Every structure is written in C-alpha cells, then in structure tokens.
C-alpha cells in the first residue's frame, strides 16, 4: 500500500510539473463515504490540464477581465468568495474561468451563486485545510478590493 502511495505521488508530480513550494503540499489520505481511503490531489496546478491556448485564455485574458469587474471579496474560514455583476456576459466569463480552474486545480470546491431578485453573483473558492492559504499565496491580486 505504501509503495502504491509513493507511485501515485510520483505520477502526480510528473503530471503537475515541479511547482514552487508555495504551490504544493503533500498529498494525504482522506476517507470517502464508503469508508475506503482516497488520495487527495496536491496543492499544485496541473500544467498539462489546459492546452497552451486555453491556458493563455484562462490566465492572460479571463483572469484579468474578472479581476477588473470584481465588485467585492469576502473572506471565509476555508477560502474566499468573489462578488461580480450578474449580467449575462459576466456569468459566462465566470463560468468559463471556473471550468478552467477546476481542470488545473482539482482541489478547489468552486461554487457560482446568483442571488435572487437581480442580486450579484458570487464565485466561492473553498476546500480542505490549506486552501485559503494557497489562494493567499498564489493569487494575491484576486484579494484586493
């Protein structure tokens, strides 16, 4: 079992590349609903999850566009919530960005919430212990009000 864990961890490093220390914490076991042990992905971006053009769109186009239209940030115990206008274009941009982020960073729990009565949209990024610190270290530009 320990050898299997080492092989899985090695494969995860190969897939994710060798990110900086701020982007990686060791994978650790978790327990699923049926009680069987699972392995959590490391806190690292899977650099092969997006094609070069999709990666460029995600980081060079969508990220800056979303930070420019962001109207608020809410700190949560295990992550952050980002507020956006709820117009059709903003909803589409947030959804596209979230799908890309989910591909390259599978450890995030990402929620898009549209408030009723024409209220704002919230993009919430949370997860297991360490997720909030990962966001603070890896994406400080997103946290500026």
C-alpha positions, 0 to 999 in steps of 0.5 A, spaced: 500 500 500 505 504 501 509 503 495 502 504 491 502 511 495 509 513 493 507 511 485 501 515 485 505 521 488 510 520 483 505 520 477 502 526 480 508 530 480 510 528 473 503 530 471 503 537 475 510 539 473 515 541 479 511 547 482 514 552 487 513 550 494 508 555 495 504 551 490 504 544 493 503 540 499 503 533 500 498 529 498 494 525 504 489 520 505 482 522 506 476 517 507 470 517 502 463 515 504 464 508 503 469 508 508 475 506 503 481 511 503 482 516 497 488 520 495 487 527 495 490 531 489 496 536 491 496 543 492 499 544 485 496 546 478 496 541 473 500 544 467 498 539 462 490 540 464 489 546 459 492 546 452 497 552 451 491 556 448 486 555 453 491 556 458 493 563 455 485 564 455 484 562 462 490 566 465 492 572 460 485 574 458 479 571 463 483 572 469 484 579 468 477 581 465 474 578 472 479 581 476 477 588 473 469 587 474 470 584 481 465 588 485 467 585 492 471 579 496 469 576 502 473 572 506 471 565 509 474 560 514 476 555 508 477 560 502 474 566 499 468 568 495 468 573 489 462 578 488 461 580 480 455 583 476 450 578 474 449 580 467 449 575 462 456 576 459 459 576 466 456 569 468 459 566 462 466 569 463 465 566 470 463 560 468 468 559 463 474 561 468 471 556 473 471 550 468 478 552 467 480 552 474 477 546 476 481 542 470 488 545 473 486 545 480 482 539 482 482 541 489 478 547 489 470 546 491 468 552 486 461 554 487 457 560 482 451 563 486 446 568 483 442 571 488 435 572 487 431 578 485 437 581 480 442 580 486 450 579 484 453 573 483 458 570 487 464 565 485 466 561 492 473 558 492 473 553 498 476 546 500 480 542 505 485 545 510 490 549 506 486 552 501 485 559 503 492 559 504 494 557 497 489 562 494 493 567 499 499 565 496 498 564 489 493 569 487 494 575 491 491 580 486 484 576 486 484 579 494 484 586 493 478 590 493 
